[in-house]
Amino acid sequence: MSKENSKEPKKEAESKPQAEAEAKVKDETKENVREQLEKLQTEKDDIFERLQRVSAEFANFQKRSARQVTETIAYEKEHIIKIFLPVLDNFDHTLAHLEKIKDSAEIVKGVKMVYDQFMTTLKTLGVEQIPAEGEKFDPMVHQALTQRSEPDKEDMTVLEVFKKGYKLGDRVLRPAIVIVNRKQTQEPKEEKTEEGTAPDSGSENGD
């Protein structure tokens, strides 16, 4: 056997552990890469979840802020309108008195023009007059000042408006102060005998 042939098994024996070592390094590298990828995936999922949470919180904040601004504006508008309601009451009373005075047609016409303009301005702000006279009494928008009985009208019907009510959208600025119809209940009449006395509750032959 030549020297070259005798060296080949020796080389193969030496290269085998080296190959195993290289394979082991490759496996370890793959494992490290896999672990790093899993770690990065976990971190990515965590960051994405946080971003979603922050985004949702910001969206809720925007909604709350918009709602608070809307409520603040509505409150300020309501406050201002309430200040003008007594002025509107004075217009109502003045018109009612002027209509009773002779030769006051021009005065009434002028005051009514101002009144109508004032009401138009309130309508542009979203103010509406609460229907009352002839309506069924509604404790949500009406306030009973007193009661009166008119048999030809339905029970709990508003007969007269003492002070008009107003609302801003769904908010009641002031309920209508009204007089309500209450029918008087008739007491059952006592039956009488021919002699004009009430029949005895006992039997006819009772002692």
DAWO-V599133 format. One record per backbone hydrogen bond with DSSP energy under -1.0 kcal/mol. NH is the residue of the N-H (numbers start at 1). CO is the residue of the C=O. Records with the same first field share a line. If there is no record, write none. Layout:
NH = CO + CO
This chain:
6 = 2
7 = 3
11 = 7
12 = 8
13 = 9
14 = 10
15 = 11
16 = 12
19 = 15
20 = 16
21 = 17
22 = 18
23 = 19
24 = 20
25 = 21
26 = 22
27 = 23
28 = 24
29 = 25
30 = 26
31 = 27
32 = 28
33 = 29
34 = 30
35 = 31
36 = 32
37 = 33
38 = 34
39 = 35
40 = 36
41 = 37
42 = 38
43 = 39
44 = 40
45 = 41
46 = 42
47 = 43
48 = 44
49 = 45
50 = 46
51 = 47
52 = 48
53 = 49
54 = 50
55 = 51
56 = 52
57 = 53
58 = 54
59 = 55
60 = 56
61 = 57
62 = 58
63 = 59
64 = 60
65 = 61
66 = 62
67 = 63
68 = 64
69 = 65
70 = 66
71 = 67
72 = 68
73 = 69
74 = 70
75 = 71
76 = 72
77 = 73
78 = 74
79 = 75
80 = 76
81 = 77
82 = 78
83 = 79
84 = 80
88 = 84
89 = 85
90 = 86
91 = 87
92 = 88
93 = 89
94 = 90
95 = 91
96 = 92
97 = 93
98 = 94
99 = 95
100 = 97
101 = 98
108 = 104
109 = 105
110 = 106
111 = 107
112 = 108
113 = 109
114 = 110
115 = 111
116 = 112
117 = 113
118 = 114
119 = 115
120 = 116
121 = 117
122 = 118
123 = 119
124 = 120
126 = 123
127 = 122
128 = 167
130 = 165
134 = 158
135 = 132
137 = 156
141 = 138
142 = 138
143 = 176
145 = 178
148 = 180
153 = 150
156 = 181
157 = 154
158 = 135
159 = 179
160 = 179
162 = 177
163 = 177
166 = 174
167 = 128
168 = 171
169 = 126
171 = 168
173 = 166
174 = 166
176 = 141
177 = 163
178 = 143
179 = 160
180 = 146
181 = 157
182 = 148
193 = 197
196 = 193
206 = 203
